[in-house]
């Protein structure tokens, strides 16, 4: 199962995002993103299964917390930005 990171600038916002996702039945956890993701100025992220990304983006928009950027891990183990989900 591949993982995606929904970025957030701060820990408080990331925790609120994780709570909103959990309330919708989508398991998520707050993490510190790797350097190749955090260079964009994002200090925290919410990790979620890749197959749940579309649902997660909808839940976060409905909760008035649209995703800034979403990065998913590829076969090479590196994160690449997923287009079409950001704010």
PAVEX-910105 format. One record per residue: residue number from 1; y negated, x negated, z of N, C-alpha, C, O, CB in turn. Coordinates in steps of 0.2 Angstrom, whole numbers, plus 5000, padded with zeros to 4 digits. Each point is the difference from the previous one (the first is absolute). Glycine has a CB too. Layout:
! PAVEX-910105
+-----+------+------+------+-------+-------+-------+------+------+------+------+------+------+-------+-------+-------+
: seq : n_c2 : n_c1 : n_c3 : ca_c2 : ca_c1 : ca_c3 : c_c2 : c_c1 : c_c3 : o_c2 : o_c1 : o_c3 : cb_c2 : cb_c1 : cb_c3 :
+-----+------+------+------+-------+-------+-------+------+------+------+------+------+------+-------+-------+-------+
: NUM :    Y :    X :    Z :     Y :     X :     Z :    Y :    X :    Z :    Y :    X :    Z :     Y :     X :     Z :
...
+-----+------+------+------+-------+-------+-------+------+------+------+------+------+------+-------+-------+-------+
***
This chain:
! PAVEX-910105
+-----+------+------+------+-------+-------+-------+------+------+------+------+------+------+-------+-------+-------+
: seq : n_c2 : n_c1 : n_c3 : ca_c2 : ca_c1 : ca_c3 : c_c2 : c_c1 : c_c3 : o_c2 : o_c1 : o_c3 : cb_c2 : cb_c1 : cb_c3 :
+-----+------+------+------+-------+-------+-------+------+------+------+------+------+------+-------+-------+-------+
:   1 : 5006 : 4996 : 5000 :  4994 :  5004 :  5000 : 4994 : 4996 : 5000 : 4999 : 4995 : 5004 :  5007 :  5014 :  5002 :
:   2 : 4989 : 4992 : 4989 :  4994 :  4996 :  5000 : 4995 : 5003 : 5004 : 5000 : 5006 : 5002 :  5003 :  4990 :  4986 :
:   3 : 4992 : 4999 : 5014 :  4995 :  5002 :  5005 : 4993 : 5000 : 4996 : 4999 : 4995 : 4996 :  5008 :  5001 :  5014 :
:   4 : 4989 : 5008 : 4992 :  4993 :  5000 :  4998 : 4995 : 4999 : 5006 : 5002 : 5003 : 5005 :  5001 :  5004 :  4984 :
:   5 : 4991 : 4990 : 5010 :  4995 :  5000 :  5005 : 4994 : 5004 : 4998 : 4997 : 4999 : 4994 :  5007 :  4989 :  5009 :
:   6 : 4994 : 5016 : 5001 :  4994 :  5004 :  4999 : 4994 : 4996 : 5004 : 5001 : 5001 : 5006 :  5005 :  5011 :  4991 :
:   7 : 4989 : 4985 : 5000 :  4996 :  4996 :  5004 : 4994 : 5004 : 5003 : 4999 : 5006 : 4999 :  5003 :  4985 :  4993 :
:   8 : 4996 : 5006 : 5014 :  4995 :  5002 :  5004 : 4996 : 4994 : 5002 : 5002 : 4995 : 5002 :  5005 :  5016 :  5002 :
:   9 : 4986 : 4990 : 4997 :  4996 :  4995 :  5003 : 5001 : 4999 : 5008 : 4999 : 4994 : 5002 :  4993 :  5008 :  4989 :
:  10 : 5010 : 5003 : 5012 :  5001 :  4999 :  5007 : 5006 : 5003 : 5003 : 5003 : 5004 : 4997 :  4985 :  4996 :  5004 :
:  11 : 5013 : 4998 : 5005 :  5006 :  5002 :  5004 : 5000 : 5007 : 5002 : 5005 : 5004 : 4999 :  4997 :  4985 :  5005 :
:  12 : 4992 : 5014 : 4998 :  4999 :  5007 :  5002 : 5002 : 5004 : 4994 : 5003 : 5005 : 5001 :  4988 :  4992 :  5007 :
:  13 : 5006 : 5002 : 4986 :  5001 :  5004 :  4994 : 5007 : 5000 : 4998 : 5003 : 5005 : 4998 :  4986 :  4993 :  4998 :
:  14 : 5014 : 4996 : 5004 :  5008 :  4999 :  4998 : 5004 : 5004 : 5005 : 5005 : 5004 : 4998 :  4993 :  4985 :  4998 :
:  15 : 5000 : 5011 : 5011 :  5004 :  5004 :  5004 : 4999 : 5008 : 4999 : 5005 : 5004 : 5000 :  4994 :  4987 :  5009 :
:  16 : 4995 : 5011 : 4989 :  4999 :  5007 :  4999 : 5004 : 5002 : 4993 : 5002 : 5005 : 5000 :  4986 :  4994 :  5006 :
:  17 : 5012 : 4996 : 4989 :  5004 :  5002 :  4994 : 5007 : 5000 : 5002 : 5004 : 5005 : 4997 :  4988 :  4989 :  4996 :
:  18 : 5011 : 5002 : 5011 :  5007 :  5000 :  5002 : 5002 : 5007 : 5004 : 5005 : 5003 : 4998 :  4995 :  4984 :  5002 :
:  19 : 4995 : 5015 : 5004 :  5001 :  5006 :  5003 : 5000 : 5006 : 4996 : 5004 : 5005 : 5000 :  4991 :  4990 :  5010 :
:  20 : 5000 : 5005 : 4985 :  5000 :  5006 :  4995 : 5007 : 5000 : 4996 : 5002 : 5005 : 4998 :  4985 :  4994 :  5001 :
:  21 : 5015 : 4995 : 4999 :  5006 :  5000 :  4996 : 5006 : 5002 : 5004 : 5004 : 5004 : 4998 :  4991 :  4987 :  4995 :
:  22 : 5006 : 5007 : 5013 :  5005 :  5002 :  5005 : 5000 : 5008 : 5001 : 5005 : 5003 : 5000 :  4995 :  4985 :  5005 :
:  23 : 4994 : 5014 : 4995 :  4999 :  5008 :  5001 : 5003 : 5003 : 4994 : 5002 : 5006 : 5001 :  4988 :  4992 :  5007 :
:  24 : 5009 : 4999 : 4987 :  5003 :  5003 :  4993 : 5007 : 4999 : 4999 : 5003 : 5002 : 4995 :  4986 :  4997 :  5000 :
:  25 : 5014 : 4997 : 5010 :  5008 :  4999 :  4999 : 5001 : 4994 : 4996 : 5006 : 4998 : 4998 :  4996 :  5013 :  5003 :
:  26 : 4993 : 4984 : 4998 :  5001 :  4994 :  4996 : 5000 : 4994 : 5005 : 4994 : 4999 : 5003 :  5000 :  5007 :  4987 :
:  27 : 5011 : 4991 : 5011 :  5000 :  4994 :  5004 : 4996 : 4994 : 4998 : 5000 : 4998 : 4994 :  5011 :  5006 :  5009 :
:  28 : 4985 : 4994 : 5001 :  4995 :  4995 :  4999 : 4999 : 4995 : 5006 : 5000 : 5003 : 5005 :  4994 :  5004 :  4986 :
:  29 : 5004 : 4987 : 5008 :  4998 :  4996 :  5005 : 4994 : 4995 : 4999 : 4999 : 4999 : 4994 :  5013 :  5001 :  5009 :
:  30 : 4984 : 4999 : 5002 :  4994 :  4995 :  4999 : 5003 : 4993 : 5000 : 5003 : 4998 : 5004 :  4989 :  5011 :  5001 :
:  31 : 5005 : 4987 : 4990 :  5002 :  4993 :  4999 : 4994 : 4996 : 4998 : 4995 : 5003 : 4998 :  5017 :  5001 :  4999 :
:  32 : 4988 : 4990 : 5004 :  4995 :  4995 :  4997 : 5003 : 4998 : 4993 : 5005 : 4998 : 5000 :  4991 :  4998 :  5012 :
:  33 : 5000 : 5005 : 4983 :  5002 :  4999 :  4993 : 5001 : 4992 : 4999 : 4996 : 4996 : 5004 :  4999 :  5015 :  4992 :
:  34 : 5009 : 4987 : 5000 :  5000 :  4993 :  4998 : 4994 : 4997 : 4997 : 4995 : 5004 : 4998 :  5017 :  4997 :  5000 :
:  35 : 4987 : 4993 : 5001 :  4994 :  4997 :  4998 : 4998 : 5002 : 4993 : 4994 : 5001 : 4999 :  5008 :  4989 :  5008 :
:  36 : 5003 : 5011 : 4988 :  4998 :  5002 :  4994 : 4997 : 5007 : 4999 : 4997 : 5002 : 4995 :  5012 :  4990 :  5001 :
:  37 : 4992 : 5012 : 5009 :  4997 :  5007 :  5001 : 4994 : 5000 : 5004 : 4995 : 5003 : 4998 :  5016 :  5002 :  5001 :
:  38 : 4989 : 4991 : 5006 :  4994 :  5000 :  5005 : 4994 : 4996 : 4997 : 4995 : 5001 : 5003 :  5013 :  5000 :  5007 :
:  39 : 4993 : 4996 : 4985 :  4994 :  4996 :  4997 : 4995 : 5005 : 4997 : 4994 : 4998 : 4999 :  5013 :  4993 :  4998 :
:  40 : 4995 : 5015 : 5002 :  4995 :  5006 :  4998 : 4996 : 5002 : 5006 : 4996 : 5005 : 4999 :  5012 :  4998 :  4992 :
:  41 : 4993 : 4994 : 5015 :  4996 :  5003 :  5005 : 5003 : 5005 : 5005 : 4997 : 5003 : 5004 :  4993 :  4994 :  4989 :
:  42 : 5016 : 5004 : 5006 :  5004 :  5005 :  5003 : 5004 : 4997 : 5006 : 5005 : 4996 : 4999 :  4996 :  5011 :  4991 :
:  43 : 4997 : 4994 : 5016 :  5003 :  4997 :  5006 : 5007 : 5003 : 5002 : 5004 : 4997 : 5004 :  4984 :  5000 :  4999 :
:  44 : 5012 : 5010 : 4996 :  5006 :  5003 :  5002 : 5003 : 5005 : 4994 : 4996 : 5001 : 4995 :  5000 :  4999 :  5017 :
:  45 : 5010 : 5002 : 4989 :  5003 :  5004 :  4994 : 5005 : 5005 : 5004 : 5002 : 4998 : 5005 :  4996 :  4993 :  4986 :
:  46 : 5004 : 5014 : 5005 :  5005 :  5004 :  5002 : 5006 : 4999 : 4995 : 4999 : 5001 : 4994 :  4993 :  5008 :  5011 :
:  47 : 5014 : 4989 : 4998 :  5006 :  4999 :  4996 : 5004 : 5007 : 4999 : 5001 : 5003 : 5005 :  4999 :  4985 :  4999 :
:  48 : 5002 : 5013 : 4990 :  5003 :  5006 :  4998 : 5005 : 4999 : 4995 : 4999 : 4995 : 4996 :  4992 :  5012 :  5007 :
:  49 : 5015 : 4996 : 4996 :  5005 :  5000 :  4995 : 4996 : 5001 : 4993 : 4996 : 5005 : 5000 :  5014 :  4998 :  5008 :
:  50 : 4992 : 4993 : 4987 :  4997 :  5001 :  4994 : 5001 : 5007 : 4997 : 4996 : 5003 : 4997 :  5006 :  4985 :  5001 :
:  51 : 5004 : 5015 : 5003 :  5001 :  5007 :  4997 : 4996 : 5005 : 5003 : 4999 : 5006 : 4998 :  5012 :  4991 :  5000 :
:  52 : 4985 : 5002 : 5008 :  4996 :  5004 :  5003 : 4993 : 4999 : 4999 : 4995 : 5004 : 5003 :  5013 :  4997 :  5006 :
:  53 : 4990 : 4995 : 4987 :  4993 :  4998 :  4999 : 4996 : 5006 : 4997 : 4994 : 5001 : 5002 :  5009 :  4987 :  4996 :
:  54 : 4999 : 5015 : 4997 :  4996 :  5006 :  4997 : 4999 : 5005 : 5006 : 4994 : 5003 : 5000 :  5011 :  4995 :  4989 :
:  55 : 5000 : 5004 : 5014 :  4999 :  5005 :  5006 : 4995 : 4997 : 5005 : 4996 : 5004 : 5002 :  5016 :  5000 :  4996 :
:  56 : 4989 : 4990 : 5004 :  4995 :  4997 :  5005 : 4993 : 5000 : 4998 : 4996 : 5002 : 5003 :  5014 :  4991 :  5000 :
:  57 : 4989 : 5005 : 4990 :  4993 :  5001 :  4998 : 4997 : 5007 : 5000 : 4994 : 5001 : 5002 :  5009 :  4989 :  4990 :
:  58 : 5001 : 5015 : 5007 :  4998 :  5007 :  5000 : 4998 : 5002 : 5007 : 4995 : 5003 : 5002 :  5012 :  5000 :  4988 :
:  59 : 4998 : 4995 : 5015 :  4999 :  5001 :  5007 : 4993 : 4997 : 5002 : 4996 : 5003 : 5004 :  5017 :  4998 :  4998 :
:  60 : 4986 : 4993 : 4997 :  4994 :  4996 :  5002 : 4994 : 5003 : 4997 : 4995 : 5001 : 5003 :  5012 :  4989 :  4998 :
:  61 : 4993 : 5012 : 4993 :  4994 :  5004 :  4997 : 4999 : 5006 : 5003 : 4994 : 5002 : 5002 :  5008 :  4993 :  4987 :
:  62 : 5003 : 5009 : 5013 :  4999 :  5006 :  5003 : 4997 : 4999 : 5007 : 4997 : 5005 : 5003 :  5013 :  5000 :  4990 :
:  63 : 4992 : 4990 : 5010 :  4997 :  4998 :  5007 : 4994 : 4996 : 5000 : 4997 : 4998 : 5005 :  5014 :  5002 :  4999 :
:  64 : 4986 : 5000 : 4990 :  4993 :  4997 :  4999 : 5000 : 4992 : 5001 : 4995 : 4998 : 5003 :  5000 :  5013 :  5000 :
:  65 : 5011 : 4986 : 4996 :  5001 :  4993 :  5000 : 5003 : 4997 : 4994 : 5006 : 4998 : 5000 :  4995 :  5003 :  5012 :
:  66 : 4996 : 5000 : 4982 :  5003 :  4998 :  4994 : 5001 : 4992 : 5000 : 4997 : 4996 : 5003 :  4997 :  5013 :  4991 :
:  67 : 5012 : 4990 : 5003 :  5002 :  4993 :  5000 : 4995 : 4995 : 4996 : 4997 : 5002 : 4995 :  5015 :  5002 :  5006 :
:  68 : 4986 : 4990 : 5002 :  4996 :  4996 :  4997 : 5004 : 4996 : 4994 : 4998 : 5001 : 4994 :  4995 :  4997 :  5017 :
:  69 : 5012 : 4999 : 4991 :  5005 :  4997 :  4995 : 5007 : 5001 : 5002 : 5001 : 5000 : 5006 :  4990 :  4992 :  4991 :
:  70 : 5013 : 5008 : 4999 :  5008 :  5000 :  5001 : 5003 : 4994 : 4997 : 4999 : 4999 : 4994 :  5001 :  5014 :  5007 :
:  71 : 5004 : 4983 : 5002 :  5003 :  4995 :  4998 : 5008 : 5001 : 5001 : 5002 : 5002 : 5005 :  4988 :  4990 :  4997 :
:  72 : 5014 : 5007 : 4993 :  5007 :  5000 :  5001 : 5003 : 4994 : 4998 : 4998 : 4996 : 4996 :  5002 :  5016 :  5001 :
:  73 : 5006 : 4986 : 5007 :  5003 :  4994 :  4999 : 5005 : 5001 : 4993 : 5003 : 5005 : 4999 :  4997 :  4992 :  5014 :
:  74 : 5000 : 4998 : 4983 :  5004 :  4999 :  4994 : 5006 : 4997 : 5001 : 5002 : 4998 : 5006 :  4988 :  5002 :  4988 :
:  75 : 5014 : 4999 : 5001 :  5006 :  4997 :  5000 : 5000 : 4992 : 5002 : 5004 : 4997 : 5003 :  5000 :  5011 :  4988 :
:  76 : 4990 : 4990 : 5008 :  4999 :  4992 :  5001 : 4997 : 5000 : 5007 : 4999 : 4994 : 5003 :  4998 :  5004 :  4985 :
:  77 : 5003 : 5007 : 5016 :  4998 :  5000 :  5007 : 4992 : 4999 : 5001 : 4998 : 5000 : 5006 :  5013 :  4995 :  4996 :
:  78 : 4985 : 5006 : 4993 :  4993 :  5000 :  5000 : 4997 : 5007 : 5000 : 5003 : 5004 : 4996 :  4997 :  4984 :  4999 :
:  79 : 4995 : 5013 : 5008 :  4996 :  5006 :  5000 : 4996 : 5001 : 4994 : 4996 : 4995 : 4999 :  5004 :  5006 :  5013 :
:  80 : 5000 : 5004 : 4984 :  4995 :  5001 :  4995 : 4997 : 5007 : 5001 : 5003 : 5005 : 5003 :  5004 :  4988 :  4989 :
:  81 : 4987 : 5008 : 5006 :  4996 :  5006 :  5001 : 5003 : 5006 : 4995 : 5001 : 4999 : 4994 :  4989 :  4994 :  5010 :
:  82 : 5011 : 5012 : 4999 :  5002 :  5006 :  4997 : 4993 : 5004 : 4998 : 4996 : 5002 : 5004 :  5016 :  4999 :  5002 :
:  83 : 4988 : 5000 : 4987 :  4994 :  5004 :  4998 : 5001 : 5007 : 5000 : 5005 : 5003 : 5000 :  4992 :  4987 :  4993 :
:  84 : 4997 : 5014 : 5008 :  5000 :  5007 :  5000 : 5001 : 5003 : 5006 : 4999 : 5007 : 5001 :  5006 :  4992 :  4989 :
:  85 : 4995 : 4998 : 5016 :  5001 :  5003 :  5006 : 4993 : 4999 : 5005 : 4999 : 5003 : 5004 :  5014 :  4995 :  4995 :
:  86 : 4983 : 4997 : 4999 :  4995 :  4998 :  5004 : 4994 : 5005 : 5000 : 5000 : 5005 : 4997 :  5003 :  4983 :  5001 :
:  87 : 4993 : 5011 : 5007 :  4994 :  5005 :  5001 : 4996 : 5000 : 4994 : 4995 : 5004 : 5000 :  5005 :  4993 :  5012 :
+-----+------+------+------+-------+-------+-------+------+------+------+------+------+------+-------+-------+-------+
***
